[in-house]
């Protein structure tokens, strides 16, 4: 397994954790875990929240792609 691929995986996982921790909760704690979050909650987001949501999505996709590459090599 290439060292550069492991380094990318570590950086992406750390970034994903950090971005998720920066997001604010609007519902009760743990509500989204059991299906409490709905699509309607995403409509009311503004500014920083929209940016963090898009950044979280992008980093999560990159993390999944790098995980697939790690499994291939």
Contact map, one row per residue, 1 for C-alpha under 8 A:
1110110000000000000000000000000000000000000000000000000000000000000001001
1111110000000000000000000000000000000000000000000000000000000000000000001
1111111000000000000000000000000000000000000000000000000000000000000000000
0111111100000000000000000000000000000000000000000000000000000000000000000
1111111110000000000000000000000000000000000000000000000000000000010001000
1111111111000000000000000000000000000000000000000000000000000000000001000
0011111111100000000000000000000000000000000000000000000000000000000000000
0001111111110000000000000000000000000000000000000000000000000000010000000
0000111111111000000000000000000000000000000000000000000000000010011000000
0000011111111100000000000000000000000000000000000000000000000000000000000
0000001111111110000000000000000000000000000000000000000000000000000000000
0000000111111111000000000000000000000000000000000000000000100110000000000
0000000011111111100000000000000000000000000000000000000000000010000000000
0000000001111111110000000000000000000000000000000000000000000000000000000
0000000000111111111000000000000000000000000000000000000000100000000000000
0000000000011111111100000000000000000000000000000000000100110000000000000
0000000000001111111110000000000000000000000000000000000000000000000000000
0000000000000111111111000000000000000000000000000000000000000000000000000
0000000000000011111111100000000000000000000000000001001100000000000000000
0000000000000001111111100000000000000000000000000000000100000000000000000
0000000000000000111111110000000000000000000000000000000000000000000000000
0000000000000000011111110000000000000000000000000001000000000000000000000
0000000000000000001111111000000000000000000000001001000000000000000000000
0000000000000000000011111100000000000000000000001000000000000000000000000
0000000000000000000000111111100000000000000000000000000000000000000000000
0000000000000000000000011111000000000000000000000000000000000000000000000
0000000000000000000000001111101100001000000000000000000000000000000000000
0000000000000000000000001111111000000000000000000000000000000000000000000
0000000000000000000000001011111100000000000000000000000000000000000000000
0000000000000000000000000001111111000000000000000000000000000000000000000
0000000000000000000000000011111111111000000000000000000000000000000000000
0000000000000000000000000010111111111000000000000000000000000000000000000
0000000000000000000000000000011111111000000000000000000000000000000000000
0000000000000000000000000000011111110000000000000000000000000000000000000
0000000000000000000000000000001111111100000000000000000000000000000000000
0000000000000000000000000000001111111100000000000000000000000000000000000
0000000000000000000000000010001110111110100000000000000000000000000000000
0000000000000000000000000000000000111111110000000000000000000000000000000
0000000000000000000000000000000000001111111000000000000000000000000000000
0000000000000000000000000000000000000111111100000000000000000000000000000
0000000000000000000000000000000000001111111110000000000000000000000000000
0000000000000000000000000000000000000111111110000000000000000000000000000
0000000000000000000000000000000000000011111110000000000000000000000000000
0000000000000000000000000000000000000001111111000000000000000000000000000
0000000000000000000000000000000000000000111111101100000000000000000000000
0000000000000000000000000000000000000000000111111100000000000000000000000
0000000000000000000000000000000000000000000011111110000000000000000000000
0000000000000000000000000000000000000000000001111111000000000000000000000
0000000000000000000000110000000000000000000011111111100000000000000000000
0000000000000000000000000000000000000000000011111111110000000000000000000
0000000000000000000000000000000000000000000000111111111000000000000000000
0000000000000000001001100000000000000000000000011111111100000000000000000
0000000000000000000000000000000000000000000000001111111110000000000000000
0000000000000000000000000000000000000000000000000111111111000000000000000
0000000000000000001000000000000000000000000000000011111111100000000000000
0000000000000001001100000000000000000000000000000001111111110000000000000
0000000000000000000000000000000000000000000000000000111111111000000000000
0000000000000000000000000000000000000000000000000000011111111100000000000
0000000000010011000000000000000000000000000000000000001111111110000000000
0000000000000001000000000000000000000000000000000000000111111111000000000
0000000000000000000000000000000000000000000000000000000011111111100000000
0000000000010000000000000000000000000000000000000000000001111111110000000
0000000010011000000000000000000000000000000000000000000000111111111000000
0000000000000000000000000000000000000000000000000000000000011111111100000
0000000000000000000000000000000000000000000000000000000000001111111110000
0000100110000000000000000000000000000000000000000000000000000111111111000
0000000010000000000000000000000000000000000000000000000000000011111111100
0000000000000000000000000000000000000000000000000000000000000001111111110
0000000000000000000000000000000000000000000000000000000000000000111111111
1000110000000000000000000000000000000000000000000000000000000000011111111
0000000000000000000000000000000000000000000000000000000000000000001111111
0000000000000000000000000000000000000000000000000000000000000000000111111
1100000000000000000000000000000000000000000000000000000000000000000011111
